[in-house]
C-alpha cells in the first residue's frame, strides 16, 4: 500500500490542495480528510504518518483486516 498511498498523498498535498485553495475561498485551519472502506484505511494511514496535514480525520468502516 505504501508506494501508491504515498503517491496519492503527494498528489493531494502538492497539486489538489493548492488548486482548491486558489480556486475557492476556504479556511485552511479546518481541513478534513474523509474515507470509507479502503479510503478509510488510507485516511487512518495519513492520520498516523502525516497528522499535521489535516485538522480532522473521518474514517468510516475502514478496511483494516
N, C-alpha and C positions, 0 to 999 in steps of 0.2 A: 504493500500500500504506500509506503513512504515516498517512492520516487514520483508516482502520479499525484499523490497528495501534496507533495512539496511544489510540484509544477503548478497545480491548480491554485494553491495558496499564493504562490508568486504572481500568478495572473490576477487574482483578486486584489492583492495588495498593490501591485505596481501598475496595473492597467485599468481594472474595473473601478476601484475606489477613486483614483484621480479623475477618471472620466465622469463618474457620477457627481463628484464634488464640483467639477467645473460646469456641468450642465444644470444642476438643480441646487436650490438653496437648502442645505442640510445642516444639521447640528452634529459636528464631529465628536462631540462628547457623549453622544448617545448611539453609538454603533452597536448593532446586534447581529449575531450570526445564528441562523436557524437551520436545522436539518432534520430529516425524517428517515428512518431506517439506515441505509448506507451513508447518506449525507449526515445523519445523526451521529454516526461513528466518526465521520470526518470532523464534525463540529466538536466532539469530545477531544479528538486528536489536536485540533487547533487550540482548544482551551488549555491543554496541558503542555503544548510546545511553544505557543505564542500568546500567552494570556493578556498581554498588553495591547494586542491588536484590536480587540473589541471590548466593550464595556459589559455586554451581556451575551450569554450563550444559551440557546434553547435547543435541546436535543430530545426530540420526540421518538420514542421507541427505537433507540439506537441498536443497530445490528452488531452486537459485541459477543457473539457466540464464539 
